């Protein structure tokens, strides 16, 4: 059961990163609002600590 849970977490993390990447590419044409982006960023971070440091995602959010 633990392996299954870890697999779901990895899949969820991967999907969040993919959506944020797409958001960054689309820029102002993105359909995501600020709350959806914040939710995706929360999924990527854990207890306020970033799992993977990617400044380009945060720069994109700040610019939109």
TORGUTI-474744 format. One record per atom (N, C-alpha, C): residue number from 1; residue in three letters; atom name; x, y, z. Coordinates in nm, 2 decimals, m for minus. Atoms other than C-alpha are relative to their C-alpha. Layout:
N
{NUM "ALA" "CA" {X Y Z}}
...
***
This chain:
64
{1 "UNK" "N" {0.08 m0.12 0.00}}
{1 "UNK" "CA" {0.00 0.00 0.00}}
{1 "UNK" "C" {0.09 0.13 0.00}}
{2 "UNK" "N" {m0.09 m0.12 0.00}}
{2 "UNK" "CA" {0.29 0.24 0.07}}
{2 "UNK" "C" {0.05 0.03 m0.14}}
{3 "UNK" "N" {m0.05 m0.02 0.14}}
{3 "UNK" "CA" {0.43 0.19 m0.28}}
{3 "UNK" "C" {m0.11 0.07 m0.08}}
{4 "UNK" "N" {0.11 m0.06 0.08}}
{4 "UNK" "CA" {0.09 0.28 m0.43}}
{4 "UNK" "C" {m0.02 0.15 0.04}}
{5 "UNK" "N" {0.02 m0.13 m0.05}}
{5 "UNK" "CA" {0.06 0.59 m0.21}}
{5 "UNK" "C" {0.12 0.09 m0.05}}
{6 "UNK" "N" {m0.11 m0.08 0.05}}
{6 "UNK" "CA" {0.41 0.71 m0.31}}
{6 "UNK" "C" {m0.01 0.02 m0.15}}
{7 "UNK" "N" {0.03 m0.02 0.14}}
{7 "UNK" "CA" {0.32 0.65 m0.67}}
{7 "UNK" "C" {m0.10 0.11 m0.03}}
{8 "UNK" "N" {0.10 m0.11 0.02}}
{8 "UNK" "CA" {0.02 0.87 m0.64}}
{8 "UNK" "C" {0.05 0.13 0.03}}
{9 "UNK" "N" {m0.06 m0.13 m0.04}}
{9 "UNK" "CA" {0.22 1.14 m0.47}}
{9 "UNK" "C" {0.09 0.05 m0.12}}
{10 "UNK" "N" {m0.09 m0.03 0.11}}
{10 "UNK" "CA" {0.48 1.13 m0.75}}
{10 "UNK" "C" {m0.08 0.05 m0.12}}
{11 "UNK" "N" {0.08 m0.03 0.12}}
{11 "UNK" "CA" {0.21 1.14 m1.02}}
{11 "UNK" "C" {m0.07 0.14 0.02}}
{12 "UNK" "N" {0.06 m0.12 m0.03}}
{12 "UNK" "CA" {0.03 1.43 m0.85}}
{12 "UNK" "C" {0.10 0.12 m0.01}}
{13 "UNK" "N" {m0.11 m0.10 0.00}}
{13 "UNK" "CA" {0.36 1.62 m0.81}}
{13 "UNK" "C" {0.04 0.03 m0.15}}
{14 "UNK" "N" {m0.04 m0.02 0.14}}
{14 "UNK" "CA" {0.45 1.56 m1.18}}
{14 "UNK" "C" {m0.11 0.07 m0.07}}
{15 "UNK" "N" {0.11 m0.07 0.06}}
{15 "UNK" "CA" {0.10 1.68 m1.29}}
{15 "UNK" "C" {0.00 0.14 0.03}}
{16 "UNK" "N" {0.00 m0.14 m0.04}}
{16 "UNK" "CA" {0.13 1.99 m1.09}}
{16 "UNK" "C" {0.11 0.08 m0.07}}
{17 "UNK" "N" {m0.11 m0.06 0.07}}
{17 "UNK" "CA" {0.47 2.07 m1.24}}
{17 "UNK" "C" {m0.03 0.02 m0.14}}
{18 "UNK" "N" {0.04 m0.01 0.14}}
{18 "UNK" "CA" {0.34 2.00 m1.58}}
{18 "UNK" "C" {m0.10 0.12 m0.03}}
{19 "UNK" "N" {0.09 m0.11 0.02}}
{19 "UNK" "CA" {0.05 2.24 m1.54}}
{19 "UNK" "C" {0.06 0.14 0.02}}
{20 "UNK" "N" {m0.07 m0.12 m0.02}}
{20 "UNK" "CA" {0.27 2.51 m1.40}}
{20 "UNK" "C" {0.10 0.03 m0.12}}
{21 "UNK" "N" {m0.08 m0.02 0.12}}
{21 "UNK" "CA" {0.51 2.46 m1.69}}
{21 "UNK" "C" {m0.08 0.05 m0.12}}
{22 "UNK" "N" {0.09 m0.04 0.11}}
{22 "UNK" "CA" {0.22 2.50 m1.94}}
{22 "UNK" "C" {m0.05 0.14 0.03}}
{23 "UNK" "N" {0.04 m0.14 m0.04}}
{23 "UNK" "CA" {0.11 2.81 m1.75}}
{23 "UNK" "C" {0.10 0.10 m0.03}}
{24 "UNK" "N" {m0.11 m0.09 0.03}}
{24 "UNK" "CA" {0.45 2.96 m1.78}}
{24 "UNK" "C" {0.02 0.02 m0.15}}
{25 "UNK" "N" {m0.01 m0.01 0.15}}
{25 "UNK" "CA" {0.46 2.89 m2.16}}
{25 "UNK" "C" {m0.11 0.09 m0.05}}
{26 "UNK" "N" {0.12 m0.08 0.06}}
{26 "UNK" "CA" {0.11 3.04 m2.22}}
{26 "UNK" "C" {0.00 0.14 0.05}}
{27 "UNK" "N" {0.00 m0.14 m0.05}}
{27 "UNK" "CA" {0.17 3.35 m2.01}}
{27 "UNK" "C" {m0.14 0.05 0.03}}
{28 "UNK" "N" {0.13 m0.06 m0.02}}
{28 "UNK" "CA" {m0.13 3.58 m2.02}}
{28 "UNK" "C" {m0.11 m0.08 m0.06}}
{29 "UNK" "N" {0.11 0.08 0.07}}
{29 "UNK" "CA" {m0.32 3.33 m2.24}}
{29 "UNK" "C" {m0.04 m0.12 0.09}}
{30 "UNK" "N" {0.03 0.11 m0.09}}
{30 "UNK" "CA" {m0.32 3.08 m1.95}}
{30 "UNK" "C" {m0.14 0.01 0.06}}
{31 "UNK" "N" {0.13 0.00 m0.06}}
{31 "UNK" "CA" {m0.66 2.98 m1.82}}
{31 "UNK" "C" {0.00 m0.02 0.15}}
{32 "UNK" "N" {m0.01 0.01 m0.15}}
{32 "UNK" "CA" {m0.53 2.93 m1.46}}
{32 "UNK" "C" {m0.01 0.13 0.06}}
{33 "UNK" "N" {0.01 m0.12 m0.08}}
{33 "UNK" "CA" {m0.62 3.19 m1.21}}
{33 "UNK" "C" {0.11 m0.01 0.11}}
{34 "UNK" "N" {m0.11 m0.01 m0.10}}
{34 "UNK" "CA" {m0.39 3.30 m0.92}}
{34 "UNK" "C" {m0.03 m0.11 0.11}}
{35 "UNK" "N" {0.03 0.10 m0.10}}
{35 "UNK" "CA" {m0.57 3.06 m0.68}}
{35 "UNK" "C" {0.04 m0.14 m0.04}}
{36 "UNK" "N" {m0.03 0.13 0.05}}
{36 "UNK" "CA" {m0.52 2.76 m0.90}}
{36 "UNK" "C" {0.15 m0.01 0.00}}
{37 "UNK" "N" {m0.15 0.00 0.00}}
{37 "UNK" "CA" {m0.15 2.85 m0.94}}
{37 "UNK" "C" {0.05 m0.02 0.14}}
{38 "UNK" "N" {m0.05 0.01 m0.14}}
{38 "UNK" "CA" {m0.11 2.89 m0.57}}
{38 "UNK" "C" {m0.02 m0.14 0.05}}
{39 "UNK" "N" {0.02 0.14 m0.04}}
{39 "UNK" "CA" {m0.27 2.55 m0.52}}
{39 "UNK" "C" {0.10 m0.10 m0.05}}
{40 "UNK" "N" {m0.10 0.08 0.06}}
{40 "UNK" "CA" {m0.03 2.39 m0.76}}
{40 "UNK" "C" {0.13 0.02 0.07}}
{41 "UNK" "N" {m0.12 m0.03 m0.07}}
{41 "UNK" "CA" {0.26 2.56 m0.59}}
{41 "UNK" "C" {0.00 m0.07 0.14}}
{42 "UNK" "N" {0.01 0.07 m0.13}}
{42 "UNK" "CA" {0.14 2.42 m0.26}}
{42 "UNK" "C" {0.02 m0.15 m0.01}}
{43 "UNK" "N" {m0.02 0.15 0.02}}
{43 "UNK" "CA" {0.13 2.07 m0.40}}
{43 "UNK" "C" {0.15 m0.03 m0.02}}
{44 "UNK" "N" {m0.14 0.02 0.03}}
{44 "UNK" "CA" {0.49 2.11 m0.51}}
{44 "UNK" "C" {0.09 0.02 0.13}}
{45 "UNK" "N" {m0.08 m0.02 m0.13}}
{45 "UNK" "CA" {0.61 2.24 m0.17}}
{45 "UNK" "C" {m0.06 m0.08 0.11}}
{46 "UNK" "N" {0.05 0.08 m0.11}}
{46 "UNK" "CA" {0.58 2.05 0.15}}
{46 "UNK" "C" {0.04 0.07 0.13}}
{47 "UNK" "N" {m0.02 m0.08 m0.12}}
{47 "UNK" "CA" {0.54 2.24 0.48}}
{47 "UNK" "C" {0.09 0.12 m0.02}}
{48 "UNK" "N" {m0.07 m0.12 0.02}}
{48 "UNK" "CA" {0.68 2.55 0.33}}
{48 "UNK" "C" {0.14 m0.02 m0.06}}
{49 "UNK" "N" {m0.13 0.03 0.05}}
{49 "UNK" "CA" {0.99 2.38 0.20}}
{49 "UNK" "C" {m0.01 m0.05 m0.15}}
{50 "UNK" "N" {0.01 0.04 0.14}}
{50 "UNK" "CA" {1.04 2.35 m0.18}}
{50 "UNK" "C" {0.06 m0.14 m0.01}}
{51 "UNK" "N" {m0.06 0.13 0.03}}
{51 "UNK" "CA" {1.10 1.99 m0.29}}
{51 "UNK" "C" {0.10 0.02 m0.11}}
{52 "UNK" "N" {m0.10 m0.02 0.10}}
{52 "UNK" "CA" {1.27 2.11 m0.60}}
{52 "UNK" "C" {0.00 0.15 m0.03}}
{53 "UNK" "N" {m0.01 m0.15 0.02}}
{53 "UNK" "CA" {1.40 2.47 m0.65}}
{53 "UNK" "C" {m0.01 0.03 m0.14}}
{54 "UNK" "N" {0.02 m0.04 0.14}}
{54 "UNK" "CA" {1.27 2.61 m0.97}}
{54 "UNK" "C" {m0.04 0.15 m0.01}}
{55 "UNK" "N" {0.03 m0.14 m0.01}}
{55 "UNK" "CA" {1.30 2.99 m0.98}}
{55 "UNK" "C" {m0.09 0.05 m0.12}}
{56 "UNK" "N" {0.07 m0.04 0.12}}
{56 "UNK" "CA" {1.15 3.01 m1.33}}
{56 "UNK" "C" {m0.16 m0.01 0.02}}
{57 "UNK" "N" {0.14 0.01 m0.03}}
{57 "UNK" "CA" {0.81 2.89 m1.20}}
{57 "UNK" "C" {m0.05 0.12 0.08}}
{58 "UNK" "N" {0.04 m0.10 m0.08}}
{58 "UNK" "CA" {0.80 3.15 m0.93}}
{58 "UNK" "C" {0.01 0.14 m0.07}}
{59 "UNK" "N" {m0.01 m0.12 0.08}}
{59 "UNK" "CA" {0.91 3.42 m1.17}}
{59 "UNK" "C" {m0.12 0.02 m0.09}}
{60 "UNK" "N" {0.12 0.00 0.09}}
{60 "UNK" "CA" {0.63 3.33 m1.40}}
{60 "UNK" "C" {m0.12 0.04 0.07}}
{61 "UNK" "N" {0.12 m0.03 m0.08}}
{61 "UNK" "CA" {0.37 3.35 m1.13}}
{61 "UNK" "C" {0.00 0.15 0.04}}
{62 "UNK" "N" {m0.01 m0.14 m0.04}}
{62 "UNK" "CA" {0.50 3.69 m1.02}}
{62 "UNK" "C" {m0.03 0.09 m0.12}}
{63 "UNK" "N" {0.02 m0.08 0.11}}
{63 "UNK" "CA" {0.48 3.82 m1.37}}
{63 "UNK" "C" {m0.14 0.00 m0.06}}
{64 "UNK" "N" {0.14 0.01 0.05}}
{64 "UNK" "CA" {0.12 3.71 m1.44}}
{64 "UNK" "C" {m0.10 0.07 0.08}}
***
